């Protein structure tokens, strides 16, 4: 029997024991992830002298698993206990990452080891992320999902503000390999917090299992069969392809083209990420002001336009240009994510959450390794800066699927399982005030 202890509707989620453990675990984990995101590319550039193509391959391998295994991972996660997947995911990633500083201490570190560790960690992250994103609706009430996502996003954005600066200081102090060792400690602590969650999940009945392909198809059909989700997926996938191409080259660009030190790079990334922290706390008021449906295309357009700040830094004062661009992009991405993730979590039946999230991960994160590889390849053939201009243009055009959709005319997003009918009605008969779905 499920023994969740949901908080009352007006009660702060920070007084909800299970959410508090999930939030603390997620906070520690995302801080560790920031250290890896900062230190691993630096390790490749500074210690192993990687070129643009090698940086593209490394970034590709970090996210390739979402293209290869996310669909079956969603079906498997729906069969397993999500808490166990999250705890084991943190422990296994910590064990893999600790091999990098060990190899460095033994003078045996190679690009091939970075490739293998990046890909293996990415595979585990597929299961971890699907379980983690599907777990919140299990432990809190439906009306608290947006609040929960906002608090989790606030932690993630705080990590993006503090993490790069802290990572740059650690790199200066102990070097990039030992900075990665700190991540292993963070992920161990994360697994400890999540293991203390009291909620007991309903065991999946093995007799109710259907063929794996049939279960995968059910999750994909839910996503692609919904007229609003289709547009959101198209926007997110194209945007991720463009941003992955740009940021696969970003550390190389900052260090070699702009002449940044590790400290300057860390400060730029940290201060720029303040926009994401503001996005986490302002997403709800912004949604109330413009409408939660309209917030999605507005944020997508602003985030796409802000990508141009990266190549513009090569012709304008680099630090202020990147600070403004990173600030706007971080704010827009967080507002967009909170709105669309909360929408789909409310909409989806709980037994389908893992497969729904995995299907979306496949469709929107699957383009990331493709973008990273193309960024590295074109960066080598055309040059880093021209490649960034091309993909910034793609990033802005990625907003078109949601801009040219019913969303700009919708103040409220559908909240129930009849959302298909509600959103279809908007397409057929738009009204002056947009669609107002039932709560």
C-alpha positions in Angstrom: 0.0 0.0 0.0 1.2 3.5 -0.7 2.1 5.4 2.4 2.9 8.8 1.0 2.4 11.7 3.3 1.4 14.6 1.1 1.4 18.0 2.5 -1.7 20.0 2.7 -2.5 22.3 -0.1 -1.4 25.5 1.6 1.4 23.9 3.6 5.0 24.6 2.6 6.7 21.8 0.8 9.8 22.4 3.0 7.7 20.9 5.8 7.0 17.8 3.7 9.5 15.2 4.8 9.8 13.3 1.6 10.0 16.3 -0.6 12.6 17.8 1.7 14.8 14.7 1.3 14.3 14.7 -2.5 15.1 18.4 -2.6 18.3 18.1 -0.5 19.5 15.1 -2.5 18.8 16.9 -5.8 20.6 20.0 -4.6 23.8 18.2 -3.6 23.7 16.2 -6.8 23.3 19.2 -9.1 26.2 21.0 -7.3 28.4 18.0 -8.1 27.2 18.0 -11.7 28.3 21.6 -12.0 31.8 20.7 -10.9 31.9 17.9 -13.6 30.5 20.2 -16.3 33.2 22.7 -15.6 36.2 20.5 -14.8 35.9 17.8 -17.4 36.2 20.0 -20.5 39.0 21.9 -18.8 40.8 18.6 -18.2 40.4 17.8 -21.9 41.6 21.2 -23.1 44.4 21.9 -20.6 45.8 18.5 -19.7 45.1 16.5 -22.9 45.2 19.4 -25.4 41.9 18.4 -27.1 41.0 20.2 -30.4 37.5 21.3 -31.5 36.6 17.9 -33.0 37.6 16.1 -29.8 35.6 18.5 -27.7 32.6 17.8 -29.9 33.0 14.1 -29.5 33.3 14.4 -25.8 30.1 16.5 -25.6 28.4 14.1 -27.9 29.2 11.1 -25.7 27.9 12.8 -22.6 24.4 12.9 -24.0 24.5 10.1 -26.6 22.7 7.6 -24.3 19.5 9.7 -24.4 19.4 9.0 -28.1 20.2 5.3 -27.8 18.5 3.9 -24.7 16.0 6.5 -23.3 12.9 4.8 -24.7 13.5 1.4 -23.2 14.8 3.1 -20.0 11.4 4.7 -19.6 9.6 1.4 -19.8 12.0 -0.2 -17.4 11.8 2.7 -14.9 8.0 2.3 -14.8 8.6 -1.3 -13.8 11.1 -0.6 -11.1 11.1 1.4 -7.8 12.1 4.9 -8.7 13.8 5.6 -5.4 16.1 2.6 -5.9 17.0 3.8 -9.4 17.9 7.3 -8.1 20.0 6.0 -5.2 21.9 3.5 -7.3 22.3 6.0 -10.1 24.2 8.4 -7.8 26.4 5.7 -6.4 27.4 4.3 -9.8 28.1 7.7 -11.3 30.3 8.5 -8.3 32.3 5.3 -8.8 32.9 6.0 -12.5 33.9 9.6 -12.0 36.4 8.8 -9.2 38.4 6.8 -11.8 39.5 10.1 -13.5 41.5 11.6 -10.7 42.9 8.1 -9.9 44.1 7.8 -13.5 45.6 11.3 -13.4 47.5 10.6 -10.2 48.9 7.4 -11.8 49.8 9.5 -15.0 47.5 7.3 -17.1 44.8 9.7 -18.0 43.8 9.7 -21.7 41.1 11.1 -23.9 39.8 7.6 -24.4 39.2 7.2 -20.7 37.3 10.6 -20.7 35.2 9.3 -23.6 34.3 6.0 -21.9 33.5 7.7 -18.5 31.4 10.4 -20.2 29.4 7.8 -22.1 29.0 5.4 -19.1 27.9 8.3 -16.8 25.5 9.4 -19.6 23.9 6.0 -19.7 23.3 5.9 -16.0 22.0 9.5 -16.1 19.3 8.4 -18.5 17.8 6.1 -15.9 18.5 8.6 -13.1 16.9 11.5 -14.8 13.8 9.6 -15.9 13.3 8.2 -12.4 14.0 11.6 -10.8 11.6 13.5 -12.9 8.9 10.9 -12.5 9.3 10.7 -8.8 8.1 14.1 -7.8 4.4 13.5 -8.8 4.6 10.3 -6.7 5.4 12.0 -3.4 3.5 15.3 -3.6 -0.1 16.3 -4.5 -0.9 17.3 -8.1 -1.5 21.0 -7.1 2.0 21.1 -5.5 3.9 19.9 -8.6 4.5 23.3 -10.0 5.7 24.5 -6.6 7.9 21.5 -6.2 9.4 22.0 -9.7 10.0 25.6 -8.9 11.9 24.8 -5.7 14.0 22.1 -7.5 14.7 24.6 -10.3 15.8 27.2 -7.7 18.3 24.7 -6.3 19.6 23.9 -9.8 19.9 27.5 -10.7 21.7 28.3 -7.4 24.1 25.5 -8.3 24.6 27.1 -11.7 25.3 30.4 -10.0 27.7 29.2 -7.3 29.0 26.0 -9.0 31.2 27.4 -11.8 32.8 30.0 -9.5 33.4 27.3 -6.8 34.6 24.9 -9.4 37.0 27.4 -10.9 38.4 28.1 -7.4 38.8 24.4 -6.8 40.5 23.9 -10.2 42.9 26.7 -9.3 43.6 25.2 -5.9 43.8 21.4 -6.6 43.4 21.0 -10.4 40.6 19.7 -12.5 41.0 16.0 -11.8 40.6 16.4 -8.0 37.7 18.8 -8.6 35.9 15.9 -10.2 36.6 13.8 -7.1 34.5 16.3 -5.1 31.6 15.4 -7.4 31.8 11.7 -6.2 31.4 12.9 -2.6 28.4 15.1 -3.6 26.6 12.2 -5.4 27.3 9.9 -2.4 25.5 12.4 -0.1 22.7 12.7 -2.6 22.0 9.0 -2.5 22.0 9.2 1.3 19.3 11.9 1.4 17.1 10.1 -1.2 17.4 6.8 0.7 15.6 8.5 3.7 12.4 9.1 1.7 9.5 7.3 3.5 7.1 7.0 0.6 6.6 3.4 -0.5 5.9 2.9 -4.1 3.3 0.4 -5.3 5.2 -2.6 -6.7 4.7 -3.2 -10.4 2.7 -6.3 -11.0 4.8 -8.6 -13.2 1.7 -10.2 -14.6 0.5 -6.9 -15.9 3.6 -6.4 -18.0 3.3 -6.3 -21.8 6.0 -6.6 -24.4 8.6 -3.9 -24.1 8.0 -2.4 -27.5 4.3 -2.1 -26.8 4.9 -0.2 -23.5 7.4 2.1 -25.3 4.9 2.8 -28.0 2.3 3.7 -25.4 4.6 6.4 -23.9 5.5 7.8 -27.4 1.9 7.8 -28.5 0.9 9.9 -25.5 3.5 12.5 -26.3 3.1 12.7 -30.1 -0.7 12.3 -29.9 -1.1 15.6 -28.0 -1.2 18.7 -30.2 0.5 20.9 -27.6 3.1 18.5 -26.5 4.1 17.9 -30.1 4.9 21.6 -30.5 6.7 21.8 -27.2 8.9 18.8 -28.1 9.8 20.2 -31.5 10.8 23.6 -30.0 12.8 22.0 -27.2 14.6 19.4 -29.5 15.7 22.1 -32.0 16.8 24.4 -29.2 18.8 21.7 -27.6 20.5 20.7 -30.8 21.6 24.3 -31.4 22.7 25.0 -27.8 24.6 21.7 -27.6 26.6 22.6 -30.7 27.5 26.0 -29.2 28.4 24.8 -25.8 30.4 21.8 -27.0 32.8 24.5 -28.1 32.2 27.0 -25.4 35.2 26.2 -23.1 37.6 26.0 -26.1 36.2 29.3 -27.4 36.5 31.0 -24.1 40.0 29.8 -23.3 41.6 30.0 -26.7 39.6 32.6 -28.7 38.5 35.1 -26.0 41.6 34.4 -23.8 39.7 33.8 -20.6 41.3 32.4 -17.5 39.6 29.6 -15.6 38.5 32.2 -13.0 37.0 34.6 -15.6 35.2 31.7 -17.2 33.8 30.6 -13.9 32.7 34.1 -13.0 30.9 34.6 -16.4 29.1 31.3 -16.0 28.1 32.0 -12.4 26.9 35.5 -12.8 25.1 34.7 -16.0 23.3 31.8 -14.2 21.8 34.3 -11.8 19.2 34.8 -14.5 18.1 31.2 -14.0 17.7 31.7 -10.2 15.5 34.7 -11.0 13.6 32.6 -13.4 12.9 30.0 -10.8 11.4 32.5 -8.4 9.7 34.6 -11.0 8.2 31.8 -13.2 4.9 31.6 -11.2 4.3 35.4 -11.1 5.3 35.7 -14.8 2.9 32.9 -15.6 0.1 34.7 -13.8 0.9 38.0 -15.5 1.1 36.8 -19.1 -0.7 33.4 -18.8 1.0 30.0 -18.4 0.3 29.1 -22.0 1.8 32.3 -23.3 4.8 32.0 -21.1 6.1 29.1 -23.1 6.5 30.9 -26.5 7.7 34.1 -24.9 10.4 32.3 -23.0 11.4 30.2 -26.0 11.8 33.3 -28.2 13.9 35.2 -25.6 16.1 32.2 -24.9 16.7 31.7 -28.6 17.6 35.3 -29.2 20.0 35.3 -26.2 22.2 32.6 -27.9 23.6 35.2 -30.2 25.5 36.7 -27.3 28.0 33.9 -27.5 29.3 34.6 -31.1 28.8 38.4 -30.5 31.4 38.2 -27.7 34.0 37.8 -30.4 33.3 41.3 -31.7 31.9 43.1 -28.7 33.3 43.4 -25.2 33.4 39.8 -24.3 32.6 39.7 -20.6 29.6 42.0 -20.5 28.2 40.5 -23.7 28.3 37.0 -22.3 27.0 38.1 -18.9 23.9 39.7 -20.4 23.4 36.8 -22.8 23.8 34.1 -20.2 21.5 36.0 -17.8 18.7 36.2 -20.3 19.1 32.7 -21.6 19.2 31.2 -18.1 16.0 33.1 -17.1 14.2 32.1 -20.2 15.2 28.4 -20.1 14.1 28.0 -16.5 10.7 29.8 -17.0 10.1 27.6 -20.1 11.1 24.4 -18.3 8.9 25.0 -15.2 5.9 25.8 -17.3 6.1 22.9 -19.8 7.4 20.2 -17.3 4.7 21.0 -14.8 2.1 20.9 -17.6 3.1 17.4 -18.7 3.5 16.0 -15.2 0.0 17.1 -14.3 -1.4 15.8 -17.5 0.1 12.3 -17.6 -1.3 9.3 -15.7 1.1 8.1 -13.0 1.7 4.6 -14.4 2.8 6.2 -17.6 5.1 8.9 -16.2 8.4 7.1 -16.7 7.6 6.3 -20.3 6.2 9.7 -21.0 9.3 11.4 -19.6 11.6 9.0 -21.4 9.9 9.6 -24.7 10.3 13.3 -24.3 13.9 12.8 -23.2 14.5 10.8 -26.4 12.9 13.5 -28.6 14.4 16.6 -26.9 17.8 15.3 -25.6 18.4 12.9 -28.5 19.3 15.8 -30.7 22.0 16.9 -28.2 24.7 14.5 -29.2 23.9 15.2 -32.8 24.3 18.9 -32.2 27.5 18.4 -30.2 29.1 16.3 -32.9 28.1 18.7 -35.7 29.4 21.6 -33.6 32.8 19.9 -33.2 32.9 18.9 -36.9 31.9 22.3 -38.3 34.1 24.0 -35.7 37.1 22.2 -37.2 36.1 22.7 -40.8 34.6 26.2 -40.7 36.0 27.7 -37.6 34.6 28.0 -34.1 33.0 31.5 -34.4 31.2 30.9 -37.8 29.8 27.7 -36.4 28.4 29.5 -33.4 26.7 32.1 -35.6 25.0 29.4 -37.6 23.7 27.5 -34.6 22.6 30.7 -32.8 20.3 31.3 -35.8 18.9 27.8 -35.5 18.4 28.4 -31.8 16.2 31.4 -32.5 14.2 29.6 -35.2 13.5 26.8 -32.7 10.8 28.9 -31.1 8.7 28.8 -34.2 6.8 25.6 -33.4 5.4 27.1 -30.1 5.1 30.7 -31.5 3.0 29.4 -34.5 0.7 27.4 -32.3 -2.4 27.8 -30.0 -0.1 28.6 -27.0 0.1 32.4 -27.6 -3.7 32.5 -27.4 -4.0 30.4 -24.3 -3.9 31.9 -20.8 -4.4 28.6 -19.0 -2.9 25.3 -19.9 -5.1 22.1 -19.8 -4.9 20.4 -16.4 -6.9 17.2 -16.9 -6.8 14.1 -19.1 -9.3 15.7 -21.4 -6.6 18.2 -22.5 -6.5 16.7 -26.0 -10.1 17.9 -26.5 -9.4 21.2 -24.8 -6.3 22.0 -26.9 -7.9 20.8 -30.1 -10.8 23.2 -29.4 -8.4 26.1 -29.2 -7.0 25.2 -32.6 -10.4 25.1 -34.1 -12.1 28.0 -32.3 -9.7 30.4 -30.7 -11.3 33.0 -28.4 -10.2 36.4 -27.4 -9.2 35.3 -24.0 -7.8 31.9 -25.0 -8.7 28.5 -23.6 -9.5 28.0 -19.9 -9.2 24.4 -19.0 -10.9 22.9 -15.9 -8.8 22.6 -12.7 
